[in-house]
Structures are given as structure tokens and as C-alpha cells.
Amino acid sequence: MKILKLVSLSLLLFVLGCSKDDDQNVENGVNKTANLQITGSSANDFLSAAKYQSVVIEVLYVQGFQPEAQTLTNLRNFMQARLNKPGGITINQRPIASPGLAPYDINEIAAIESANRTFYNNGNVLTLFLLFVDGNYATDTASNFTLGTAYRNTSFVMFENTIQNLSNSPLEPNRITLESTVILHELGHLLGLVNLGSTMQTEHNDEAHDKHCDNENCLMFWKTSNSSMVGEMVGSGIPQLDANCLADLQANGGK
């Protein structure tokens, strides 16, 4: 059985950036420190309009591994429905050459971001970095695959090669459905779900699968990331956030 995982930074404990390193993170007058923090730490920045009025999403993809246009539309629609951003949400995408490093470990992914990311928080604009790569995750096995991971407060990666291999066949989900599910699940972690920066209003953390919702029908349920859920997604739609997850977002400045 193939096991498919969505890995969040909270589980990887991959921590970059701190106040004492501010000077080292300044390049061409741009201070990158605010975008080099742990997953969930910018949940309120995303959800509320207190500090940032708009969001720019920078989408980079290895040539040949561009996400479906509808997937990015689904991402923007989800954000517009949940984030208080009166200045709007903009998506910028462009291709990059293959780094030739597959399979990728998280440090290599971070290095690719550092070399290619061009949008960082500026004034009242918050930025989100989304990378689609052409290879598997380094810890994958013959029966265990990672589809995406949130590894910083404003960054996550999609292992598009794996997603393409597991979608659009008669016994597999539609690619848009699978891509959208992975993207929205990982975005959920950046928004602080569950108990990762957006405080739970009602206890619903699955203790057996930490940082995931205990409602099996929720987008943030742990089975969203394994083979049984992929099978269940055939002919079905994208899972939605349940009432508890929505309440957490709303309590932290979201809609």
C-alpha cells in the first residue's frame, strides 16, 4: 500500500531565522527575516488585516511541472474566503530550470527558495512562496510518499512529480482535486491549523496524529495524506474545513 504524507514544519522542526540574524538576512535592502520563521508563526498575519492588507503569492515551478490553472484559482478562492485582505490576493508564477537535485531534502528546498524567491514581505504586503519540484522527497520509499510540506511560515513545497504520478488515471483522483487538496492542507498549517498558531476554540487536535483535526471529514484530517484518502477522492471533491477549524481561523482574525 502506498502511503502519501503531507509534512508540516511543526513535525520537521526545521527552524530558520531569528532576531539576532537580521543583518545576515538583508540583501539589496530587503530584510528576509520575517519570511524565515517557523510554520504557523504568521497565522494572524495571513488571517487578519491588522498588519498586512494584501498577499502576493509567488509560484515557481520546474519546467514541465506547472500546476493546473484551476488549482491556483482554487487556492486564491480559498484565501479570499478565509483571509481579511482588502488589498486583494495576487498570484505571480514563472518557471525555473530543474535544479537537478532530486530526490530533494528540506535543506535543498530551502536553498532553491533562497536562490529564486523574489517577493518578500514589504510594507503592508505579505508574501507566500510556493514551489513545485520535479522529484520526490528524499525520505520517500517504495510505498511511502510525501506530496507537500510547509517548511517555513510563508513557504511550502509541492512534490509535483509524485502528484502527477498518482493522478489522472481511472483509479486515481483528478489532478486538480489532488493538487488542490495538498495545497489547501499545507496552507491550513500556515494559517495555524491545528493548534499551530491559531488557538483551538474547541479541543479537536488528533492526539494520535498531532497538528491534525480529529474530524475524518475535515481537510485537516490526517487521512487526507494517505492512500485510503486518495482512493476515496476518486470522483469526489476537495475536502472542506470543518466547523472547529473555521472557528479557530475566525478567532485569529480570519473570516
N, C-alpha and C positions, 0 to 999 in steps of 0.2 A: 504493500500500500504506500502510495506517495503521500508524504506529509508536507504541507505547504505552510510556511511560517511568515507572519508579519512581525518584525522585531522592532521594538521601540528603544530609544536611547536609555530609558529608565532601566531596562534589563541589561543593556550592554555596558552601562556605566562608563560611557565614552565622554569625558568631560574636557572641553576646550575653553580656554579664555577665562581670565579673572581680572579684577581691577588693577592689580599690580603689573599686568602685562599690557596695559592700554597703549603705551608708547610703541611696543613691538607690533601692535595690530593696526597702526596708522600707515596708510600707503597713499601717496598722492593726495594728501589732505583728507582722506576718508578713514574714519575710525571704524574698524570692523568688529570691535569688541562686543557690541550689542547683539551681533549675529553669531557669536561664538559661545553660546551658553547651552545649558542642558535642556533637554526636551521638556516642555510644559512650563518653563520659566517665563515664557512670553504669552501665556494663555490670555491674560487680561488685555495685553496689548493688541492681540488679534480680535478679541471679542468686543471690546468697548471702543468708544471714540475719545476717551479721556486724553490719550497721548497721540494717537495716530488716527488721522482722518481717512486715509486711503491705504490700499495694498497694491503693490506691484508684484506679480508672480513671474519669476524668471524661469522658463522651462528650457533646459538644454537636453538634447538627445544625440546619441551617437548616430551617425548617418545610417539609415536603414532601419532604425528603431524608434521612429517618431510615433508618439501616442496618437490614438484616434482623435479627430477633431471633436467628436461628441463627448469624449471622456473629459476633455478640458472644459467644454461647456458645462458638463455636469459638476465639475469642480467649482467653477465660478458661480453657478446657480446655488450650490450648497452654501458657499461662503456668503453670497448675498442674502440668503435666507437666515443665516445664523450670526453674522458679524454686523456690528454697527459701524459702518464705514460710509459716511455721507459723501465722501470724495470719490467713491467708487472702487472697483477692483479691475485691474488691468493685467492682461497676460501678454508677455513677450516671449517668443520662442525662437530658437535657432539651433542648427546642427553643429556638432563638433566632430572632428576625426576620432576614430577609435583610439583610446589610449594604449590598446594592446596589452592590457594587464590582466585580462580575465583568466581565472576567476578572481573577483575583487574582494579584498578585505576592507574593513571600515576605514582604516588609515589611508588606503589608496583612494577611496571615495572622497574623503576629506581633502586630499591633495588635489584631486581633479577639481573639486569645488574652488579651492584656493587659486588654482591656475586659471579658471574660466569664469567664475562669478563676477558679474559687473555691477549688479544692483545691491546696495546695502542701505540700511535704514538711514533716512535723511530728512531732517525737519519733521513734518507730520506724516511722512510716508513710511510705512512698514513694508519690508520686502520678504518674500518667500522664495526659496531656491528649490527647484525640483529637477532631478537628474534622472534620465533614462539611459541605462547602460546596456551593452551588448554581450554581457556574460553573466554567469551565475555568481552567487555569493560564495566566498571561499570555504565556508563551513558546510556547504551542501554535500549530500551523499547521494547514492543511487536511489534512495527512497525518501529523502528529506530535502525540501527546497524552500528557500526564502524568496518571497515575492517583492517585498519592500521593507524599508526600515527608516524610521525617523531617528536621526543621529545627532541633531542639534535643535536648538529652539526654533529656528526658522529654516530648517533644511531636512529634506528626505530624499531617498533614492528609490527608484523603481528598477527591478531586475527584469527589464522588458524582454530579454531573450527567453527567460523562463516563462513569462506570461504568454508570449506568443506560442511557445511550445505546448501550452496547456489550455489553449482556447481555440474556438472556431472550428472544431471538428464535431461530428454528430453526437459524441458522448461527452462533450466538453462545453463549458459556458461560452456565450458570445463574448468576444474580446472586449467590447465596450463595457459589458457588465463586470467582467473580471478586473479590468483596469480601474474602473470607477470604484469598485468595492475596495480595492487595495489602497487607492489614493485617499478615499474618504476615511478609511480606517486609520491610516497613518496621520492624516490631518487631525483626526479626533484626538490623537495623542498630543499633537502640538497645541491643541485647544485645551489641554489639561485633563482629558478623559483617560482612564477613570481614576480620580484622586491623584492626578499627576500635575496639579497646578490649578485645577478647578475643584474646589472642595465639594465633596458629596453632600447633597442636601438630605438624602436618604441613603442608608447603607446599601450599596449594590456592587461592591467590589467582589469579584470571584476570588476567594482566598486560594483556591487551587490553581488559579491562572491569574496571578497578580496583575493589576492595571488593566483588567478587562471586566466588562459588565457581566453580571450573573444571569441576565435575561437572554435565553437562547435565540430569541428573535431580533435582538439588537445588533446594529452594525458593529458595536464594540465587543460582542461576544467572542470568546477565544476561538470557537469553531469556525469563525469567519476565515480563519487562516489554515484550515486543514483540508484534506482530500474529501472528507464526507461533505463539507460545505460546498466545495467546488462541484461535486456531483449534484447536490441539491440546487445549485444555481442554474443548472441546465433548464432553459425555458422559463426561468423566473427573473425577477427584477433585482435591483440593488437593495440590500438590507438597509433599513432605516434606523435612526437613533430612537431609543425608547423614551418614555416619559421621564425616567430618572436622569438619563444623560442630558436630555433637554433642560431639565430643571437646574442641573449643575452649570450648564453654559449660561443660562439666563441669570443665575445668581452671580456670575462672574463678569457680567457686563454684556452678554450676548442677547440675541433675540429669542 
